Amino acid sequence: MNKNVEEIKDAVLKAAVEGKLSCTNARRLAEELGVPTSEIGRVADELKIKLFGCELGCF
């Protein structure tokens, strides 16, 4: 299920805690939203949300 950018931004903001989002949660979010991990990374960058605990160099 593909989402528009505003829906992705909203989901990333809700998933982030204190401006941070774990890699595991970012990958899970991408799967749930049906978008590439790179899109979650792009949106997180745009929203100034830091990704941490990165795995496999996805972000």
PDB file with SEQRES, HELIX, SHEET and CRYST1 records, atoms N, CA, C and O in Angstrom:
SEQRES   1 A   59  MET ASN LYS ASN VAL GLU GLU ILE LYS ASP ALA VAL LEU          
SEQRES   2 A   59  LYS ALA ALA VAL GLU GLY LYS LEU SER CYS THR ASN ALA          
SEQRES   3 A   59  ARG ARG LEU ALA GLU GLU LEU GLY VAL PRO THR SER GLU          
SEQRES   4 A   59  ILE GLY ARG VAL ALA ASP GLU LEU LYS ILE LYS LEU PHE          
SEQRES   5 A   59  GLY CYS GLU LEU GLY CYS PHE                                  
HELIX    1 AA1 VAL A    5  ALA A   15  1                                  11    
HELIX    2 AA2 CYS A   23  LEU A   33  1                                  11    
HELIX    3 AA3 THR A   37  GLU A   46  1                                  10    
SHEET    1 AA1 2 LYS A  20  SER A  22  0                                        
SHEET    2 AA1 2 LYS A  50  PHE A  52  1                                        
CRYST1    1.000    1.000    1.000  90.00  90.00  90.00 P 1           1          
ATOM      1  N   MET A   1       0.838  -1.166   0.000  1.00  0.00           N  
ATOM      2  CA  MET A   1       0.000   0.000   0.000  1.00  0.00           C  
ATOM      3  C   MET A   1       0.886   1.232   0.000  1.00  0.00           C  
ATOM      4  O   MET A   1       1.562   1.518   0.988  1.00  0.00           O  
ATOM      5  N   ASN A   2       0.883   1.945  -1.081  1.00  0.00           N  
ATOM      6  CA  ASN A   2       1.726   3.124  -1.231  1.00  0.00           C  
ATOM      7  C   ASN A   2       1.077   4.329  -0.559  1.00  0.00           C  
ATOM      8  O   ASN A   2      -0.144   4.492  -0.569  1.00  0.00           O  
ATOM      9  N   LYS A   3       1.899   5.134   0.001  1.00  0.00           N  
ATOM     10  CA  LYS A   3       1.436   6.311   0.737  1.00  0.00           C  
ATOM     11  C   LYS A   3       1.971   7.573   0.081  1.00  0.00           C  
ATOM     12  O   LYS A   3       3.008   7.554  -0.581  1.00  0.00           O  
ATOM     13  N   ASN A   4       1.241   8.679   0.276  1.00  0.00           N  
ATOM     14  CA  ASN A   4       1.763   9.944  -0.224  1.00  0.00           C  
ATOM     15  C   ASN A   4       2.752  10.516   0.787  1.00  0.00           C  
ATOM     16  O   ASN A   4       2.851  10.029   1.913  1.00  0.00           O  
ATOM     17  N   VAL A   5       3.461  11.524   0.389  1.00  0.00           N  
ATOM     18  CA  VAL A   5       4.547  12.081   1.197  1.00  0.00           C  
ATOM     19  C   VAL A   5       4.043  12.584   2.549  1.00  0.00           C  
ATOM     20  O   VAL A   5       4.713  12.381   3.562  1.00  0.00           O  
ATOM     21  N   GLU A   6       2.900  13.222   2.588  1.00  0.00           N  
ATOM     22  CA  GLU A   6       2.380  13.739   3.858  1.00  0.00           C  
ATOM     23  C   GLU A   6       2.070  12.608   4.825  1.00  0.00           C  
ATOM     24  O   GLU A   6       2.315  12.737   6.025  1.00  0.00           O  
ATOM     25  N   GLU A   7       1.540  11.512   4.327  1.00  0.00           N  
ATOM     26  CA  GLU A   7       1.262  10.357   5.184  1.00  0.00           C  
ATOM     27  C   GLU A   7       2.563   9.759   5.721  1.00  0.00           C  
ATOM     28  O   GLU A   7       2.632   9.337   6.875  1.00  0.00           O  
ATOM     29  N   ILE A   8       3.586   9.728   4.876  1.00  0.00           N  
ATOM     30  CA  ILE A   8       4.890   9.206   5.300  1.00  0.00           C  
ATOM     31  C   ILE A   8       5.484  10.118   6.372  1.00  0.00           C  
ATOM     32  O   ILE A   8       5.984   9.639   7.390  1.00  0.00           O  
ATOM     33  N   LYS A   9       5.429  11.431   6.147  1.00  0.00           N  
ATOM     34  CA  LYS A   9       5.944  12.379   7.136  1.00  0.00           C  
ATOM     35  C   LYS A   9       5.239  12.204   8.475  1.00  0.00           C  
ATOM     36  O   LYS A   9       5.883  12.181   9.524  1.00  0.00           O  
ATOM     37  N   ASP A  10       3.924  12.081   8.437  1.00  0.00           N  
ATOM     38  CA  ASP A  10       3.146  11.912   9.657  1.00  0.00           C  
ATOM     39  C   ASP A  10       3.561  10.640  10.393  1.00  0.00           C  
ATOM     40  O   ASP A  10       3.728  10.651  11.612  1.00  0.00           O  
ATOM     41  N   ALA A  11       3.727   9.551   9.655  1.00  0.00           N  
ATOM     42  CA  ALA A  11       4.115   8.275  10.259  1.00  0.00           C  
ATOM     43  C   ALA A  11       5.514   8.351  10.867  1.00  0.00           C  
ATOM     44  O   ALA A  11       5.749   7.822  11.953  1.00  0.00           O  
ATOM     45  N   VAL A  12       6.440   9.006  10.172  1.00  0.00           N  
ATOM     46  CA  VAL A  12       7.807   9.141  10.682  1.00  0.00           C  
ATOM     47  C   VAL A  12       7.808   9.994  11.952  1.00  0.00           C  
ATOM     48  O   VAL A  12       8.473   9.649  12.929  1.00  0.00           O  
ATOM     49  N   LEU A  13       7.077  11.088  11.943  1.00  0.00           N  
ATOM     50  CA  LEU A  13       7.002  11.943  13.132  1.00  0.00           C  
ATOM     51  C   LEU A  13       6.416  11.192  14.322  1.00  0.00           C  
ATOM     52  O   LEU A  13       6.897  11.335  15.446  1.00  0.00           O  
ATOM     53  N   LYS A  14       5.392  10.402  14.081  1.00  0.00           N  
ATOM     54  CA  LYS A  14       4.769   9.634  15.164  1.00  0.00           C  
ATOM     55  C   LYS A  14       5.702   8.550  15.694  1.00  0.00           C  
ATOM     56  O   LYS A  14       5.678   8.241  16.885  1.00  0.00           O  
ATOM     57  N   ALA A  15       6.519   7.973  14.824  1.00  0.00           N  
ATOM     58  CA  ALA A  15       7.416   6.883  15.225  1.00  0.00           C  
ATOM     59  C   ALA A  15       8.671   7.396  15.923  1.00  0.00           C  
ATOM     60  O   ALA A  15       9.285   6.674  16.709  1.00  0.00           O  
ATOM     61  N   ALA A  16       9.050   8.629  15.642  1.00  0.00           N  
ATOM     62  CA  ALA A  16      10.278   9.187  16.223  1.00  0.00           C  
ATOM     63  C   ALA A  16      10.065   9.538  17.693  1.00  0.00           C  
ATOM     64  O   ALA A  16       8.998  10.006  18.090  1.00  0.00           O  
ATOM     65  N   VAL A  17      11.096   9.303  18.480  1.00  0.00           N  
ATOM     66  CA  VAL A  17      11.080   9.650  19.901  1.00  0.00           C  
ATOM     67  C   VAL A  17      12.204  10.651  20.138  1.00  0.00           C  
ATOM     68  O   VAL A  17      13.376  10.359  19.904  1.00  0.00           O  
ATOM     69  N   GLU A  18      11.828  11.824  20.601  1.00  0.00           N  
ATOM     70  CA  GLU A  18      12.800  12.893  20.871  1.00  0.00           C  
ATOM     71  C   GLU A  18      13.684  13.174  19.663  1.00  0.00           C  
ATOM     72  O   GLU A  18      14.891  13.374  19.803  1.00  0.00           O  
ATOM     73  N   GLY A  19      13.080  13.189  18.473  1.00  0.00           N  
ATOM     74  CA  GLY A  19      13.811  13.516  17.254  1.00  0.00           C  
ATOM     75  C   GLY A  19      14.711  12.419  16.737  1.00  0.00           C  
ATOM     76  O   GLY A  19      15.593  12.672  15.916  1.00  0.00           O  
ATOM     77  N   LYS A  20      14.497  11.189  17.215  1.00  0.00           N  
ATOM     78  CA  LYS A  20      15.330  10.061  16.786  1.00  0.00           C  
ATOM     79  C   LYS A  20      14.447   8.888  16.387  1.00  0.00           C  
ATOM     80  O   LYS A  20      13.351   8.697  16.914  1.00  0.00           O  
ATOM     81  N   LEU A  21      14.960   8.104  15.435  1.00  0.00           N  
ATOM     82  CA  LEU A  21      14.256   6.924  14.944  1.00  0.00           C  
ATOM     83  C   LEU A  21      15.284   5.822  14.730  1.00  0.00           C  
ATOM     84  O   LEU A  21      16.282   6.023  14.039  1.00  0.00           O  
ATOM     85  N   SER A  22      15.040   4.663  15.322  1.00  0.00           N  
ATOM     86  CA  SER A  22      15.997   3.561  15.151  1.00  0.00           C  
ATOM     87  C   SER A  22      15.896   3.001  13.741  1.00  0.00           C  
ATOM     88  O   SER A  22      14.849   3.079  13.098  1.00  0.00           O  
ATOM     89  N   CYS A  23      16.978   2.449  13.282  1.00  0.00           N  
ATOM     90  CA  CYS A  23      17.011   1.832  11.958  1.00  0.00           C  
ATOM     91  C   CYS A  23      15.968   0.722  11.870  1.00  0.00           C  
ATOM     92  O   CYS A  23      15.264   0.602  10.867  1.00  0.00           O  
ATOM     93  N   THR A  24      15.872  -0.084  12.915  1.00  0.00           N  
ATOM     94  CA  THR A  24      14.904  -1.180  12.930  1.00  0.00           C  
ATOM     95  C   THR A  24      13.490  -0.652  12.747  1.00  0.00           C  
ATOM     96  O   THR A  24      12.723  -1.196  11.952  1.00  0.00           O  
ATOM     97  N   ASN A  25      13.140   0.401  13.472  1.00  0.00           N  
ATOM     98  CA  ASN A  25      11.805   0.974  13.342  1.00  0.00           C  
ATOM     99  C   ASN A  25      11.604   1.639  11.989  1.00  0.00           C  
ATOM    100  O   ASN A  25      10.503   1.600  11.440  1.00  0.00           O  
ATOM    101  N   ALA A  26      12.641   2.243  11.449  1.00  0.00           N  
ATOM    102  CA  ALA A  26      12.541   2.869  10.130  1.00  0.00           C  
ATOM    103  C   ALA A  26      12.286   1.813   9.052  1.00  0.00           C  
ATOM    104  O   ALA A  26      11.460   2.016   8.163  1.00  0.00           O  
ATOM    105  N   ARG A  27      12.997   0.687   9.135  1.00  0.00           N  
ATOM    106  CA  ARG A  27      12.779  -0.381   8.152  1.00  0.00           C  
ATOM    107  C   ARG A  27      11.389  -0.985   8.310  1.00  0.00           C  
ATOM    108  O   ARG A  27      10.734  -1.294   7.315  1.00  0.00           O  
ATOM    109  N   ARG A  28      10.938  -1.153   9.532  1.00  0.00           N  
ATOM    110  CA  ARG A  28       9.594  -1.675   9.787  1.00  0.00           C  
ATOM    111  C   ARG A  28       8.541  -0.713   9.230  1.00  0.00           C  
ATOM    112  O   ARG A  28       7.561  -1.137   8.618  1.00  0.00           O  
ATOM    113  N   LEU A  29       8.753   0.562   9.445  1.00  0.00           N  
ATOM    114  CA  LEU A  29       7.832   1.580   8.954  1.00  0.00           C  
ATOM    115  C   LEU A  29       7.758   1.552   7.428  1.00  0.00           C  
ATOM    116  O   LEU A  29       6.674   1.646   6.854  1.00  0.00           O  
ATOM    117  N   ALA A  30       8.907   1.424   6.779  1.00  0.00           N  
ATOM    118  CA  ALA A  30       8.935   1.347   5.315  1.00  0.00           C  
ATOM    119  C   ALA A  30       8.122   0.151   4.828  1.00  0.00           C  
ATOM    120  O   ALA A  30       7.365   0.258   3.863  1.00  0.00           O  
ATOM    121  N   GLU A  31       8.283  -0.976   5.492  1.00  0.00           N  
ATOM    122  CA  GLU A  31       7.539  -2.174   5.104  1.00  0.00           C  
ATOM    123  C   GLU A  31       6.036  -1.972   5.309  1.00  0.00           C  
ATOM    124  O   GLU A  31       5.238  -2.320   4.438  1.00  0.00           O  
ATOM    125  N   GLU A  32       5.653  -1.418   6.446  1.00  0.00           N  
ATOM    126  CA  GLU A  32       4.238  -1.184   6.746  1.00  0.00           C  
ATOM    127  C   GLU A  32       3.597  -0.222   5.755  1.00  0.00           C  
ATOM    128  O   GLU A  32       2.440  -0.394   5.371  1.00  0.00           O  
ATOM    129  N   LEU A  33       4.357   0.797   5.341  1.00  0.00           N  
ATOM    130  CA  LEU A  33       3.827   1.812   4.431  1.00  0.00           C  
ATOM    131  C   LEU A  33       3.955   1.418   2.963  1.00  0.00           C  
ATOM    132  O   LEU A  33       3.353   2.043   2.090  1.00  0.00           O  
ATOM    133  N   GLY A  34       4.740   0.381   2.698  1.00  0.00           N  
ATOM    134  CA  GLY A  34       4.926  -0.054   1.316  1.00  0.00           C  
ATOM    135  C   GLY A  34       5.787   0.893   0.504  1.00  0.00           C  
ATOM    136  O   GLY A  34       5.556   1.098  -0.688  1.00  0.00           O  
ATOM    137  N   VAL A  35       6.794   1.474   1.170  1.00  0.00           N  
ATOM    138  CA  VAL A  35       7.702   2.401   0.489  1.00  0.00           C  
ATOM    139  C   VAL A  35       9.138   1.920   0.686  1.00  0.00           C  
ATOM    140  O   VAL A  35       9.412   1.169   1.623  1.00  0.00           O  
ATOM    141  N   PRO A  36      10.055   2.342  -0.184  1.00  0.00           N  
ATOM    142  CA  PRO A  36      11.462   1.960  -0.012  1.00  0.00           C  
ATOM    143  C   PRO A  36      12.053   2.577   1.256  1.00  0.00           C  
ATOM    144  O   PRO A  36      11.625   3.645   1.695  1.00  0.00           O  
ATOM    145  N   THR A  37      13.031   1.901   1.831  1.00  0.00           N  
ATOM    146  CA  THR A  37      13.700   2.447   3.014  1.00  0.00           C  
ATOM    147  C   THR A  37      14.325   3.805   2.709  1.00  0.00           C  
ATOM    148  O   THR A  37      14.408   4.666   3.584  1.00  0.00           O  
ATOM    149  N   SER A  38      14.758   3.992   1.479  1.00  0.00           N  
ATOM    150  CA  SER A  38      15.365   5.274   1.101  1.00  0.00           C  
ATOM    151  C   SER A  38      14.370   6.426   1.234  1.00  0.00           C  
ATOM    152  O   SER A  38      14.766   7.553   1.531  1.00  0.00           O  
ATOM    153  N   GLU A  39      13.090   6.156   1.018  1.00  0.00           N  
ATOM    154  CA  GLU A  39      12.066   7.197   1.162  1.00  0.00           C  
ATOM    155  C   GLU A  39      11.902   7.579   2.635  1.00  0.00           C  
ATOM    156  O   GLU A  39      11.742   8.756   2.958  1.00  0.00           O  
ATOM    157  N   ILE A  40      11.941   6.597   3.517  1.00  0.00           N  
ATOM    158  CA  ILE A  40      11.875   6.887   4.951  1.00  0.00           C  
ATOM    159  C   ILE A  40      13.097   7.714   5.349  1.00  0.00           C  
ATOM    160  O   ILE A  40      12.971   8.681   6.100  1.00  0.00           O  
ATOM    161  N   GLY A  41      14.264   7.344   4.857  1.00  0.00           N  
ATOM    162  CA  GLY A  41      15.483   8.094   5.144  1.00  0.00           C  
ATOM    163  C   GLY A  41      15.418   9.517   4.634  1.00  0.00           C  
ATOM    164  O   GLY A  41      15.832  10.446   5.328  1.00  0.00           O  
ATOM    165  N   ARG A  42      14.902   9.701   3.425  1.00  0.00           N  
ATOM    166  CA  ARG A  42      14.783  11.038   2.839  1.00  0.00           C  
ATOM    167  C   ARG A  42      13.850  11.910   3.678  1.00  0.00           C  
ATOM    168  O   ARG A  42      14.161  13.063   3.977  1.00  0.00           O  
ATOM    169  N   VAL A  43      12.707  11.342   4.053  1.00  0.00           N  
ATOM    170  CA  VAL A  43      11.735  12.088   4.854  1.00  0.00           C  
ATOM    171  C   VAL A  43      12.313  12.405   6.234  1.00  0.00           C  
ATOM    172  O   VAL A  43      12.137  13.515   6.737  1.00  0.00           O  
ATOM    173  N   ALA A  44      12.992  11.453   6.841  1.00  0.00           N  
ATOM    174  CA  ALA A  44      13.605  11.690   8.152  1.00  0.00           C  
ATOM    175  C   ALA A  44      14.623  12.828   8.061  1.00  0.00           C  
ATOM    176  O   ALA A  44      14.666  13.692   8.936  1.00  0.00           O  
ATOM    177  N   ASP A  45      15.435  12.832   7.014  1.00  0.00           N  
ATOM    178  CA  ASP A  45      16.402  13.921   6.815  1.00  0.00           C  
ATOM    179  C   ASP A  45      15.680  15.262   6.695  1.00  0.00           C  
ATOM    180  O   ASP A  45      16.074  16.253   7.310  1.00  0.00           O  
ATOM    181  N   GLU A  46      14.628  15.273   5.902  1.00  0.00           N  
ATOM    182  CA  GLU A  46      13.861  16.501   5.685  1.00  0.00           C  
ATOM    183  C   GLU A  46      13.280  17.027   6.998  1.00  0.00           C  
ATOM    184  O   GLU A  46      13.220  18.236   7.226  1.00  0.00           O  
ATOM    185  N   LEU A  47      12.854  16.101   7.853  1.00  0.00           N  
ATOM    186  CA  LEU A  47      12.249  16.475   9.130  1.00  0.00           C  
ATOM    187  C   LEU A  47      13.280  16.650  10.249  1.00  0.00           C  
ATOM    188  O   LEU A  47      12.922  16.895  11.401  1.00  0.00           O  
ATOM    189  N   LYS A  48      14.567  16.520   9.898  1.00  0.00           N  
ATOM    190  CA  LYS A  48      15.664  16.651  10.871  1.00  0.00           C  
ATOM    191  C   LYS A  48      15.571  15.589  11.968  1.00  0.00           C  
ATOM    192  O   LYS A  48      15.892  15.853  13.127  1.00  0.00           O  
ATOM    193  N   ILE A  49      15.130  14.389  11.594  1.00  0.00           N  
ATOM    194  CA  ILE A  49      15.061  13.263  12.522  1.00  0.00           C  
ATOM    195  C   ILE A  49      16.292  12.404  12.309  1.00  0.00           C  
ATOM    196  O   ILE A  49      16.596  11.994  11.189  1.00  0.00           O  
ATOM    197  N   LYS A  50      16.994  12.139  13.398  1.00  0.00           N  
ATOM    198  CA  LYS A  50      18.241  11.375  13.334  1.00  0.00           C  
ATOM    199  C   LYS A  50      17.932   9.882  13.395  1.00  0.00           C  
ATOM    200  O   LYS A  50      17.191   9.421  14.263  1.00  0.00           O  
ATOM    201  N   LEU A  51      18.515   9.136  12.456  1.00  0.00           N  
ATOM    202  CA  LEU A  51      18.416   7.681  12.475  1.00  0.00           C  
ATOM    203  C   LEU A  51      19.595   7.137  13.266  1.00  0.00           C  
ATOM    204  O   LEU A  51      20.717   7.624  13.123  1.00  0.00           O  
ATOM    205  N   PHE A  52      19.350   6.125  14.104  1.00  0.00           N  
ATOM    206  CA  PHE A  52      20.433   5.555  14.907  1.00  0.00           C  
ATOM    207  C   PHE A  52      20.338   4.036  14.920  1.00  0.00           C  
ATOM    208  O   PHE A  52      19.315   3.455  14.558  1.00  0.00           O  
ATOM    209  N   GLY A  53      21.420   3.416  15.343  1.00  0.00           N  
ATOM    210  CA  GLY A  53      21.467   1.958  15.407  1.00  0.00           C  
ATOM    211  C   GLY A  53      21.373   1.342  14.024  1.00  0.00           C  
ATOM    212  O   GLY A  53      20.726   0.311  13.836  1.00  0.00           O  
ATOM    213  N   CYS A  54      22.022   1.978  13.057  1.00  0.00           N  
ATOM    214  CA  CYS A  54      21.874   1.567  11.662  1.00  0.00           C  
ATOM    215  C   CYS A  54      22.412   0.165  11.406  1.00  0.00           C  
ATOM    216  O   CYS A  54      23.437  -0.251  11.945  1.00  0.00           O  
ATOM    217  N   GLU A  55      21.672  -0.538  10.561  1.00  0.00           N  
ATOM    218  CA  GLU A  55      21.997  -1.898  10.157  1.00  0.00           C  
ATOM    219  C   GLU A  55      22.131  -1.936   8.639  1.00  0.00           C  
ATOM    220  O   GLU A  55      21.346  -1.306   7.930  1.00  0.00           O  
ATOM    221  N   LEU A  56      23.091  -2.650   8.152  1.00  0.00           N  
ATOM    222  CA  LEU A  56      23.236  -2.923   6.724  1.00  0.00           C  
ATOM    223  C   LEU A  56      23.443  -1.691   5.856  1.00  0.00           C  
ATOM    224  O   LEU A  56      23.396  -1.807   4.631  1.00  0.00           O  
ATOM    225  N   GLY A  57      23.668  -0.525   6.430  1.00  0.00           N  
ATOM    226  CA  GLY A  57      23.881   0.676   5.638  1.00  0.00           C  
ATOM    227  C   GLY A  57      22.670   1.106   4.829  1.00  0.00           C  
ATOM    228  O   GLY A  57      22.822   1.726   3.777  1.00  0.00           O  
ATOM    229  N   CYS A  58      21.472   0.788   5.298  1.00  0.00           N  
ATOM    230  CA  CYS A  58      20.241   1.132   4.573  1.00  0.00           C  
ATOM    231  C   CYS A  58      20.022   2.632   4.480  1.00  0.00           C  
ATOM    232  O   CYS A  58      19.424   3.118   3.520  1.00  0.00           O  
ATOM    233  N   PHE A  59      20.508   3.370   5.482  1.00  0.00           N  
ATOM    234  CA  PHE A  59      20.256   4.801   5.525  1.00  0.00           C  
ATOM    235  C   PHE A  59      21.570   5.529   5.470  1.00  0.00           C  
ATOM    236  O   PHE A  59      21.596   6.759   5.494  1.00  0.00           O  
TER     237      PHE A  59                                                      
END                                                                             
